[in-house]
Amino acid sequence: MIGGVERIGQKLLFAFDPETAHGLSIAALKAGGSFCRGPAREARLEVKAVGLTFPNPLGMAAGYDKNAEVPDALIGLGFGFAEVGTVTPLPQAGNPKPRIFRLTQDHAVINRLGFNNEGHERCLARLRARTGRRGIVGVNIGANKDSSDRIADYRLGVERFASLASYLTVNISSPNTPGLRALQAREALAELLEAVVEARDVSDAASNKHTPLFLKIAPDLGETELDDIAAQVLAKRSTA
């Protein structure tokens, strides 16, 4: 029966272009289309990391719920956590359409969205409204495409979301924002890490909590680049 429902749902969504189908799925979740009461819990599936206990290791990654519209509905579907965003300080439209492409035979999509989102203020309002609710909800933060100071954008993201997020992800991996991956270079990364860790520590001191920080990097880096990034992260951890 479940397989039949999945096939019907897939045919319905595949009748639309990928981005429209994405929007329809968000609308369905906002309308109450979750069928579970919470994340699937099984002691063998629990994952403890960075001071958090994930009820199961399957989460919804950033890129789906960009504007924090349905994190609780996603957790209600059984996900062990939901990561909203990527969210940038100011709203931005992203790249021209079409910008999502189905690879049906590979069960995959190509995403060229370009950090399209409604900006910090809308996302903040929604996360404040869910204060006190259960569930691990992370926030993935980015920089605006036309920003004159991208490190300042990340610092602002940490300052604004650290008190509300279960964890934060600093996203410098996107190939769709020109020049963003330059922040993975040694000197730029050191400056970025200094800024976001300092902002996190100030926020945590004010809110009396600990907010884990993750760094999202490009998946196609070479060994030398990975070694440089690891060295910068370890150096920052040793002085934090």
N, C-alpha and C positions, 0 to 999 in steps of 0.2 A: 504493500500500500504506500509506504513511504517513497519507494522508487517511482511509483506512478505519479505521486504528487510532485516529486522533483522534476520529472520529465515534463509535466504540464507547465510547471512554473518556468522551466527553462525555455520551452517553446514560446510562452507568453513574453518573457523578457527579450528573447532573441528576435521577436517581431519588431522591436524598436532598435534604433542605433544604440551603441554601448553607453553613451553618456546619458541619454534619455532613460535607458533601463536602470542605470545607477540612481538617477533622481527618483524614479518610481519606487525603487526598493527603499530608499530613505523615507519617502512619503508613506509607504506601507508600515514601516516601523513606527513612525510618528503617530500613525492612526491606531496603533495598538497591535501590530502584527507580530508579536513575539509569543511563542508557544510554550515557553518554559518559565518557571518562577525565579530562576537564578542560575548561576554557573553550576555545571556538573561537578559534584563533589565526590571524590573517592580518595581515600588516604594515600593510595599508591600513586596517584597522579599529582599530589601536591608538590609544588616547587618553591623552595625557600631561597630567596636571593635578595641582596641589597636591603635587608631588613623587612622585606615584604613576603607574605605567604600567598602564592598564587594557587587558587583551588584546583586548577588544571593548567597544562602548558599551552593550550590552544587559545590564542588571542586574536582580536581583530586589529590588524596593523593600521598605521596612519595611512591616509589617502582615501579611505572609504568615508568616514564621518569627519570631513574636513572642518566643519563648523560646530562641532560638539552638539549636534541636534539629537542624536539617539544613543548615547553611550549606555544608558540604563536598559534600553530595549535590547542592545547587543548582549549585555551581560545576562539579561533575561532569556536570551536564546541559548545560553549555556557556555558562552565564551568565558575563559578564565580571567580575561582582562580586555579592556578596550583602549586603544590609543587614538586620540582625536588629533586633528590637524592634517597636514602642516598648516599652521596659522602664522600670519605675518602681521607686523604692527598695523599697517594700513590695508584696507581691502584692495584686492587686485583681481583683474578678470582672467589672468592666465593667458595661455597661448591661443591663437585663433583655432576655431573648429574647422574640420574634425580633428580631434586630438587624442581619442582612444580608439584602438583598433583591435578587433578580435582575431585571435589565432585559434580558430575553432578546433582544428585537428590536434593542436598542442595543448588544448585546455588552458589557454593563457591569453593575456592582453598586452598590448604595448601602450604605455601611458606617457603622453606628452602634454600633460595638463599645465604644468608651469606654475605650481603653487597658487592655483585659483582658490580664493577663500574670502570670507566676509570681514576679516581683520580681527584684531584683538578684542575690541569692545563687545562685539556680538558674542564671541566665544566666551569671554569673561562673564557676561550676563547669564549665559546658560549654565556655566559651571557653578556660579554662585547660587543659582536656583536649586542645584542638586546637593548643596551642602548638607551633610549629615546622612546621606544615603550610602549604602554599602556598595562594595565593588571597587576593584582596582581600575582607575582611569588615569592613563598617562596623557601628557600633552606634548605634541611634537611641534617645535618652534622653528621658524625660518626667518629669512630676511627678504624684504621687498626687492623686486627686480631693479627698481630705479633708485634704491637707497644710496646715499652718499657715504654712509658709515654702516656697513653691514654688521660689524661687531657690536655696535651700539644697538642694532635691532635685536640681536640675540640677548644682549644684556637686559634689554627692556622686557623681552619675553620671559626671562627668568624672574625678573622682579615682579612681574604681574601675575604669573601663574604658579610660582613655587608653593604658595600657601594653599592652593586649591588642588594641585595635581598630586597623584600618588607617586609619580615620577615624571621627569622631564627628559625629552630627547632633543638634542641639538643636532639639527639636520643640515649637514653640509655636503650631502651626497648627490643632490639633484643635478642632472645634466641639462635640465630645461630652464635654469636660471643662469644666463651667461656670466662666467667668472666666479660662480659660487664655489666651485671645487678648488679654487686657488686658496681657500681657507684651510685646505688640507696640507699646504706647504709648511715647512718647519716653523719659520718665524711667525707667520700668520696664525698658525694653530696655537702656538704658545701664547700669543696675545689673546686669542679667543678664549682659550681655557682659563687664563687668568681672569678675564672679565666675567665669564659665566659662573665660575666657582665662587668668586668674591660676591657676586650678586646673590647666589644661592645661600651662602653662609649668612649674609645680612638678613635675608628673608627668613631663614630658619630660626635665627636668634629671636626675631620679632614674633614669630608664630609658634615657637617652641615645638618644632617638628624637624624631622630629617627628610629631605627631598633628594632621592637618588638622581644622579645625572648620567644619561647615556649619550654617546656620541655616534651619530649615524654617518658612516663614510661610504664612499663609492665601492661597489662590489668588484670592480675591475682593476684595482690597484696592483702594482707590482710588489715584489718582496721588499725592495729597498724603501718604497713609499710606506708600506705597512710597518716596517721596522722604525722608520722615522716617527710615524704617528704613535706607535706603541711607546717609544721612548719619551715622547712629549707627555703622553697620558700618565705613564708611570712616574715621571719626574714631578708632575703636578700632584699626583696622589701622595707622594712622599713628603710634600711640603704642606699639604692641606690639613 
